[in-house]
Amino acid sequence: MKTPAIPGAVLALACLALAATQASAQPAAKKRAAASGPVTWEAASAGLSAERLDRISKTMQRYVDEGRIAGTVTYLMRHDKLVHFEARGWADIEKKAPMKRDTIFRIASMSKAVTTVAAMILVEEGLLSLETPVSKFFPAFKKTTVALRPPPGATPDSPATIVPAKREINVRDLMTHTAGISYGYGPGAASWKAAGIQGWYLADRAEPIASLVERMAALPMDAQPGEAYVYGYGTDILGAVVEKASGKALDVFIRERILEPLKMVDTSFFLPPEKRDRLATVYTPREDGTIMRAPDTAPLTNGAMVAQGAYVDGPRQCFGGGAGLLSTAPDYARLVRMFAKGGALDGVRILSPKTVALMSSNFVGNLYNEGRTGFGLGFEVVENMGRSGRYGSEGAFGWGSAYYANFWVDPQEDMFGLYFSQYLPYTQNDLQAKFRTMAYAAIEVLGK
């Protein structure tokens, strides 16, 4: 059969259409290529070595191959350019589900930065101040108590001596963990245990956070307000304060004022059932350092939980601002990028640059980390490189997660990084620190 001739005009139009299609497909092809490997094509223009960034990829894969981590997502930006973004390993080993860049993680204490931003929005609007007493919203906090540690030589079952607090707990105390409130394991642990309030994990509780906070007020704290750094329920209480001051549930306020403006589409306190398959599985180490799936519920030191968690099928009532959120690396990167850019992103301002500067200042002197690093409003800050003993810069800030995720922002180098995995207890692994080291070791041109 003879092929019919194609008129010249039609052929010309077809060629133009094909050229346009190919041109429009090039960005999509670049995106697909990026999705299958590390994003390093902008490394040189950001003053970084692509060859050295590849060490991150190789190290993450080595830990996966050695069975020391199930999987990771690593993310690095410098000079507002994405220079590395990669998923390695498995989100679920047993199901052979690969780790993906949009895998959802339990972020535990990285929730604290989000809740603190929520509170600082209210500070900027005049609805809160750093000195606002918690009793303004929860009157039971007007007079709190402190449990003193037993004197040397006391028997283990010696009751704690309870004394009145010297002053009221305020918003600043909650943000800096100087309220004297632990996770219920201090000198007054017996009282906290009897009240059924211990440990950072709150997702399985069938009561609102405000109700839980009300009950905390009657329990003895671990230290006098302002006199010690005591890590604990401070940010959970702060979240309840945000609810009272704003007149909205914490999940609603955070969604409306932070998540939606920043286009953080996969961050929430509880997971929609349709996203269940994207939630990474939690793993825990064996004695030889290899990993196994963490049981759904099992006690760890001080009652912390190795748990897959009630983030999908739980009661969905307790919005724990201290450790309750889930997120993805690209979502959380939007929040961190907002910090790095002085409180605004893509034309949307969440906080003033002066607020970000205040949050990343050391409020606690030498109370935290034996003075090696300081602590600001919601996260750790570096004041002296030698004292910190790790790669970074003076002025860098960030925080991590019990589920072994971490972020840091370095204004001096105009760089930030995120490491995500699901591994408990986090103290049994060094991969997070190696990611930070290799990120800084890739710098070839210093400064902004």
SVG drawing of the C-alpha trace seen along z (x, -y; Angstrom):
<svg xmlns="http://www.w3.org/2000/svg" viewBox="-12 -43 50 52">
<polyline fill="none" stroke="black" stroke-width="0.4" points="0.0,0.0 1.3,-3.4 1.8,-5.8 -0.2,-9.1 1.8,-12.2 1.8,-14.7 1.2,-18.3 4.1,-20.6 2.1,-22.9 0.9,-19.9 4.4,-18.5 5.8,-21.9 3.1,-22.2 3.8,-18.6 7.5,-19.4 6.8,-22.5 4.5,-20.6 7.1,-17.8 9.8,-20.4 7.6,-22.0 6.7,-18.7 10.4,-17.8 11.3,-21.1 8.5,-20.9 9.5,-17.3 13.1,-18.3 12.3,-19.7 10.1,-16.7 12.9,-14.4 15.3,-16.2 12.8,-15.8 12.6,-12.0 16.3,-11.7 16.5,-13.6 14.0,-11.2 16.2,-8.2 19.4,-9.5 21.2,-12.2 20.4,-15.7 23.9,-17.2 23.8,-19.1 23.9,-22.5 26.7,-21.6 29.5,-23.6 27.4,-26.8 26.7,-26.5 30.4,-26.2 30.2,-22.5 32.0,-19.4 29.7,-17.0 32.3,-14.3 32.4,-14.9 28.6,-15.0 28.6,-11.5 30.2,-10.3 26.8,-10.9 25.2,-8.5 27.8,-5.8 27.7,-6.0 24.0,-5.8 24.0,-2.8 26.7,-1.1 24.7,-1.4 21.7,0.1 23.8,2.9 25.3,3.7 21.8,3.9 22.5,1.0 19.7,-1.2 16.6,-0.4 16.6,-3.5 17.3,-7.2 16.3,-10.4 18.9,-13.1 18.4,-16.7 20.9,-19.6 20.5,-23.2 23.1,-25.9 22.7,-29.4 19.0,-28.5 20.0,-25.7 19.1,-22.1 22.4,-20.2 21.5,-16.8 18.1,-15.1 18.1,-11.3 16.3,-8.3 18.2,-5.1 17.2,-1.7 13.8,-0.6 10.8,-2.3 9.6,1.2 12.1,4.1 9.5,6.9 7.2,5.5 10.1,4.7 8.8,1.1 11.6,-1.1 12.4,-4.4 11.1,-7.3 11.6,-11.0 8.0,-11.5 8.0,-8.8 6.3,-9.9 8.2,-9.9 7.3,-10.2 9.3,-13.3 8.8,-13.3 10.7,-16.3 11.2,-18.0 7.5,-18.9 8.9,-21.4 10.1,-23.8 6.7,-23.9 4.8,-24.4 7.3,-27.1 6.7,-28.9 3.0,-28.8 3.6,-30.4 5.9,-33.1 3.2,-34.0 1.0,-34.8 3.8,-36.7 4.2,-38.8 0.4,-39.5 0.4,-40.5 -1.7,-37.6 1.3,-36.2 4.6,-37.4 7.7,-35.4 6.8,-36.5 3.2,-35.5 2.5,-33.1 1.0,-29.7 -1.6,-30.4 -3.2,-33.0 -4.6,-30.1 -4.4,-27.3 -5.0,-28.8 -3.8,-25.6 -0.3,-26.6 -0.5,-29.7 1.2,-27.7 3.2,-24.7 5.6,-22.5 9.1,-21.0 10.3,-17.6 13.8,-17.8 16.3,-15.0 16.9,-12.8 20.1,-13.6 23.1,-11.3 22.7,-8.0 18.9,-8.0 17.3,-4.7 15.9,-4.3 12.3,-4.3 12.8,-7.4 9.9,-9.9 10.8,-13.1 10.6,-16.3 8.1,-18.6 8.5,-22.4 6.7,-25.3 8.0,-26.8 9.7,-30.1 7.9,-31.7 5.4,-31.0 6.2,-29.2 6.0,-31.4 6.1,-30.9 9.8,-31.5 10.4,-28.7 8.3,-26.3 10.2,-27.2 13.7,-26.9 13.0,-23.8 13.8,-25.8 10.3,-25.3 11.7,-22.4 9.3,-19.9 10.6,-16.5 8.8,-13.6 7.8,-12.4 11.0,-10.6 12.5,-13.0 12.5,-13.0 8.7,-13.1 8.4,-10.2 6.1,-8.2 3.5,-11.0 3.7,-11.2 3.4,-7.5 0.4,-7.4 -1.2,-10.1 -0.5,-8.0 1.6,-10.7 5.1,-9.6 7.0,-9.6 7.0,-11.8 4.6,-9.6 1.1,-10.9 -0.6,-9.7 -2.5,-6.9 -4.2,-9.1 -7.9,-9.5 -8.0,-13.0 -7.3,-16.5 -3.9,-18.0 -5.5,-20.7 -7.0,-18.1 -3.6,-16.4 -1.9,-19.7 -4.5,-20.6 -3.5,-17.4 0.2,-18.1 -0.1,-21.3 -0.8,-19.3 2.3,-17.2 5.8,-18.0 8.3,-19.4 12.0,-18.5 13.5,-21.9 12.7,-25.5 11.6,-27.6 14.5,-29.2 17.2,-27.4 17.9,-24.3 17.5,-22.9 15.1,-20.0 13.9,-18.4 10.2,-17.3 6.6,-18.3 7.3,-22.1 6.4,-22.3 3.3,-20.1 2.2,-22.6 3.1,-25.4 0.8,-23.8 -2.0,-23.9 -1.3,-27.5 -1.4,-28.2 -4.9,-26.6 -6.1,-28.8 -4.6,-32.0 -5.7,-31.5 -9.1,-29.9 -8.4,-27.1 -7.3,-23.5 -3.6,-23.1 -3.8,-21.0 -6.1,-23.7 -4.0,-26.6 -0.8,-25.0 -2.5,-23.9 -3.9,-27.3 -1.0,-29.5 2.0,-27.4 1.4,-24.3 -1.0,-25.7 0.9,-28.9 4.2,-27.0 2.5,-24.3 3.5,-21.6 1.0,-19.1 2.1,-15.9 2.6,-17.2 -0.1,-16.4 -0.5,-15.0 -2.3,-11.9 -2.1,-10.2 -5.0,-10.1 -5.7,-6.4 -5.1,-6.8 -1.5,-7.7 -0.9,-4.7 1.3,-2.9 3.7,-5.9 4.5,-5.8 8.0,-4.3 8.4,-1.4 10.4,-1.9 13.4,0.3 15.5,1.0 19.0,2.4 20.0,5.9 23.0,6.4 25.3,6.9 24.2,3.5 21.9,4.9 18.3,3.9 14.9,5.6 11.4,4.3 10.5,2.5 7.5,4.0 4.3,2.1 4.7,1.4 7.8,2.1 9.3,0.1 12.8,-1.4 14.9,-3.3 12.8,-5.6 9.6,-4.3 10.1,-5.8 8.4,-3.7 9.7,-1.8 6.5,-1.8 5.1,-2.0 2.5,-4.2 -1.1,-5.1 -0.6,-7.6 -3.2,-6.0 -5.6,-4.1 -5.3,-5.9 -7.9,-8.0 -6.8,-11.2 -7.5,-13.4 -4.2,-14.4 -2.3,-16.9 1.2,-16.7 3.0,-19.8 6.2,-18.4 6.5,-15.2 3.3,-14.4 3.8,-15.4 4.5,-13.4 6.2,-14.9 8.3,-14.3 11.7,-15.6 10.5,-17.9 7.7,-19.2 9.9,-19.9 12.5,-21.4 9.9,-24.1 9.8,-25.0 13.6,-25.0 14.0,-27.0 11.6,-29.6 14.0,-29.8 17.0,-30.1 15.4,-32.9 14.6,-35.0 11.0,-33.9 9.5,-34.1 9.3,-31.7 8.0,-32.2 6.5,-35.5 4.7,-34.3 6.0,-35.7 5.4,-33.5 7.8,-35.3 9.8,-38.5 13.5,-38.2 14.0,-39.6 11.9,-36.8 14.0,-34.2 17.1,-35.9 15.7,-35.9 14.7,-32.2 18.2,-31.2 19.9,-33.1 21.1,-31.3 18.6,-31.9 20.0,-29.5 23.7,-30.3 25.6,-27.2 22.5,-25.3 22.2,-23.1 24.7,-20.5 27.2,-21.5 27.7,-24.8 29.0,-23.1 26.0,-24.5 23.2,-26.8 19.5,-26.6 17.1,-29.2 13.4,-29.2 12.7,-25.7 16.1,-24.4 19.8,-24.2 22.2,-26.9 26.0,-27.0 27.9,-29.8 31.5,-28.4 32.8,-25.9 35.5,-24.5 33.0,-23.9 30.4,-22.3 33.0,-19.8 31.3,-19.2 31.2,-20.6 29.2,-23.7 29.5,-27.5 28.8,-29.9 25.1,-30.8 24.0,-27.5 20.8,-26.0 18.6,-23.0 17.1,-20.0 16.5,-16.3 14.0,-13.5 13.8,-10.4 12.9,-8.6 16.4,-9.6 15.7,-12.5 17.4,-15.9 17.7,-19.3 20.2,-22.2 20.5,-25.6 23.8,-27.4 23.3,-31.1 27.0,-31.8 27.3,-29.2 23.8,-29.9 23.2,-26.2 20.8,-23.7 20.5,-20.0 17.9,-17.3 18.4,-13.7 15.4,-11.4 15.1,-7.8 13.0,-5.7 15.3,-4.1 15.1,-3.8 16.9,-4.3 18.7,-7.0 21.8,-6.9 22.8,-3.5 23.6,-5.0 26.2,-7.5 24.9,-8.0 23.2,-11.3 26.4,-12.9 28.3,-11.5 25.8,-13.1 26.5,-16.5 30.2,-15.9 30.1,-15.0 27.9,-17.9 30.4,-20.3 33.3,-18.5 31.8,-19.1 32.2,-22.9 34.9,-24.3 34.0,-28.0 33.3,-29.4 30.6,-31.8 27.6,-33.4"/>
</svg>
